[in-house]
Amino acid sequence: MSRSHEFAHGVRDTLPMILGAIPFGIIFGTLAGGAGFTAWETLGMSLLVYAGSAQFIAITLVGGGAGLAVVLLTTLVVNLRHALYSATLQPFVRHLPTRWRMPLAFWLTDETFAVVQQRYAEPDRVAHKHWYFLGSCLAMYGNWLLCTLVGVAFGQVVPNLAAWGLDFAMLATFIGIVVPMLRNRPQVAAALAAAGVALVFQGLPYKLGLMVAALSGIAVGVALERRGAAALLGEGA
């Protein structure tokens, strides 16, 4: 498959994720204006930060008067999951030059990871899968910038847009990302444990409940994986 075909397929396969992200981006643009950010500051954040959940948390903390250190630490904690995404994709992109790996790393999101990791898991030996990666990245990035712009514009003429419940689309998108990836007992148990812990600790400040939930899910998954491996070794002995 040619580079252009891989790129086009990356865009095509990302379209369902874009539909879920559209309300999310619009709401961000609206809330940022309400938190005191100018239109240029809001667009600049989407352009240079490009991390939906971290951007929402940042504008909330800034609007509440939090210091720079708190904002940076909190957004770092929320985005630590991207280290896991990068570790998963690293074997497939480590041969690429820096001019490829750096922008792909910047553009990597939950939605793009969900699409791209499935493409890399396919057994064909196509040499241009990074163009598929690029297509997905640019589709999501362009959508996020456009929706931020729409949110900034609509926020000035449509009051209280965030109360319309549009963020449900993003929740549905994340469910659609996670559920197909749960293929065995440890993965299901890890997801359930993380969900339960997130509910219990949702009141922790600076979104630390998310980190506790993530660590709990990892611990449960690793424990069950090790137990399964030990059981196989015992049967083979």
C-alpha positions in Angstrom: 0.0 0.0 0.0 1.3 3.4 -0.9 2.1 6.3 1.5 -1.0 8.2 0.3 -3.3 5.2 0.8 -1.9 4.7 4.3 -2.3 8.3 5.1 -5.9 8.4 3.8 -6.8 5.2 5.7 -5.4 6.7 8.9 -7.7 9.7 8.4 -10.7 7.5 7.6 -10.3 5.2 10.6 -10.0 8.1 12.9 -13.3 9.7 11.8 -15.4 7.8 14.4 -13.1 9.1 17.2 -13.4 12.7 15.8 -17.1 12.6 16.1 -16.8 11.9 19.8 -14.1 14.6 20.2 -16.0 17.4 18.5 -18.2 18.4 21.5 -15.2 18.1 23.8 -13.2 20.6 21.8 -16.2 23.0 21.5 -16.8 22.9 25.3 -13.1 23.5 25.9 -13.1 26.7 23.8 -16.2 27.8 25.6 -15.0 27.2 29.1 -11.6 28.7 28.5 -13.2 32.0 27.6 -15.3 31.8 30.7 -12.1 31.2 32.8 -10.6 34.5 31.6 -8.5 33.2 28.7 -8.4 35.3 25.5 -9.2 33.8 22.2 -5.5 33.8 21.2 -4.5 32.2 24.5 -7.2 29.5 24.1 -6.2 28.7 20.6 -2.5 28.8 21.6 -3.1 26.2 24.3 -4.8 23.8 21.8 -2.0 24.5 19.3 1.0 24.0 21.6 -0.3 21.8 24.4 -2.8 19.6 22.5 -4.0 17.5 25.5 -7.7 17.6 26.0 -8.0 16.5 29.6 -4.9 18.4 30.7 -6.2 21.6 29.1 -9.5 21.3 30.9 -7.8 20.8 34.2 -5.4 23.6 33.5 -8.1 26.2 32.8 -10.0 25.0 35.9 -6.9 25.4 38.1 -5.9 28.7 36.6 -9.4 30.0 37.0 -9.3 28.9 40.7 -6.1 30.8 41.3 -3.7 27.8 41.5 0.0 28.4 41.2 2.1 27.4 38.1 3.7 24.5 40.0 0.4 23.0 40.9 -0.9 23.4 37.3 2.2 21.7 35.8 2.3 18.9 38.4 -1.4 18.1 38.0 -1.3 18.1 34.2 1.8 15.9 34.3 0.0 13.3 36.5 -3.0 13.3 34.2 -0.9 12.8 31.1 1.4 10.1 32.4 -0.7 7.5 30.6 1.0 8.8 27.4 4.2 7.2 28.6 2.5 3.8 28.4 1.2 4.6 24.9 4.7 5.6 23.8 6.2 2.5 25.2 3.7 0.4 23.4 4.3 2.0 20.0 8.1 2.5 20.4 9.1 -0.9 18.8 7.2 0.1 15.7 8.6 3.6 15.2 12.1 3.4 16.7 13.6 3.0 13.2 12.2 6.4 12.1 14.3 9.5 12.0 13.9 12.2 14.7 12.0 14.4 12.3 9.2 11.8 12.3 9.3 10.6 15.9 9.1 14.0 17.5 5.9 15.3 15.8 4.3 11.8 16.1 5.0 11.8 19.8 3.5 15.3 20.2 0.4 14.4 18.3 -0.2 11.1 20.1 -3.6 11.1 21.8 -5.9 8.5 23.3 -7.9 8.3 20.1 -4.9 8.1 17.8 -3.3 5.4 20.0 -6.4 3.3 19.8 -6.5 3.4 16.0 -2.8 3.2 15.3 -2.0 0.3 17.7 -4.6 -1.8 15.8 -2.9 -1.0 12.5 0.5 -1.9 13.8 -0.9 -5.2 15.2 -2.0 -6.3 11.7 0.4 -8.9 10.2 1.1 -7.3 6.9 4.6 -6.0 6.2 3.7 -2.6 4.8 6.7 -0.3 5.1 4.7 2.9 5.3 2.5 2.4 8.4 3.9 5.6 9.9 2.0 7.5 7.2 -1.2 5.9 8.6 0.0 7.2 12.0 0.5 10.7 10.5 -2.9 10.6 8.9 -4.6 9.8 12.2 -2.6 12.5 14.0 -3.3 15.3 11.6 -7.0 14.4 11.5 -7.4 14.6 15.2 -5.1 17.7 15.5 -7.0 19.7 12.9 -10.3 18.7 14.4 -9.2 19.8 17.9 -8.0 23.2 16.6 -11.2 23.8 14.6 -13.5 22.8 17.5 -11.6 25.1 19.9 -12.1 27.9 17.5 -15.8 27.1 17.2 -16.0 26.9 21.0 -14.4 30.3 21.4 -16.9 31.8 18.9 -20.0 30.1 20.3 -19.0 30.8 23.8 -19.6 34.5 23.2 -23.1 34.0 21.7 -24.4 30.8 23.4 -24.3 31.0 27.2 -23.7 28.0 29.4 -22.9 25.7 26.5 -21.1 23.3 28.9 -24.4 22.5 30.6 -25.9 21.0 27.5 -24.4 17.6 28.3 -22.3 17.4 25.1 -19.4 15.9 27.0 -21.2 12.6 27.0 -20.0 12.0 23.5 -16.4 12.0 24.8 -17.3 9.5 27.5 -18.8 7.2 24.9 -15.7 7.6 22.8 -13.4 6.5 25.6 -15.7 3.5 26.3 -15.4 2.6 22.6 -11.6 2.9 22.9 -11.2 0.8 26.0 -13.7 -2.1 25.7 -12.4 -3.6 22.4 -8.9 -3.7 23.9 -10.0 -5.9 26.9 -9.2 -9.4 25.5 -8.4 -11.4 28.6 -9.1 -11.7 32.3 -6.2 -9.6 33.6 -7.1 -6.7 31.3 -10.8 -6.8 32.3 -9.9 -7.0 36.0 -7.5 -4.1 35.6 -10.1 -1.9 33.9 -12.8 -2.8 36.6 -10.3 -2.1 39.4 -9.3 1.2 38.0 -12.9 2.3 37.5 -13.8 1.3 41.0 -10.9 3.1 42.6 -11.5 6.2 40.4 -15.0 6.4 41.8 -13.9 6.0 45.4 -11.1 8.6 45.2 -12.7 11.1 42.8 -12.7 13.7 45.6 -8.9 13.8 45.9 -7.5 17.2 44.9 -5.6 17.9 41.7 -7.2 14.8 40.1 -4.9 12.5 42.1 -7.7 10.0 42.1 -6.9 9.3 38.5 -3.3 8.4 39.3 -4.4 6.2 42.2 -6.9 4.5 39.9 -4.3 4.0 37.2 -1.7 2.5 39.6 -4.4 0.2 41.1 -5.4 -1.1 37.7 -1.8 -1.7 36.7 -1.1 -3.6 40.0 -4.2 -5.8 39.5 -3.4 -6.6 35.9 0.3 -7.4 36.7 -0.6 -9.6 39.6 -3.1 -11.6 37.6 -0.7 -11.9 34.6 2.0 -13.2 37.0 -0.4 -15.6 38.6 -1.4 -16.9 35.2 2.3 -17.3 34.1 3.1 -19.1 37.3 0.2 -21.5 36.8 1.4 -22.3 33.2 4.9 -22.9 34.5 3.5 -25.2 37.2 1.5 -27.2 34.6 4.6 -27.6 32.4 6.8 -28.8 35.2 
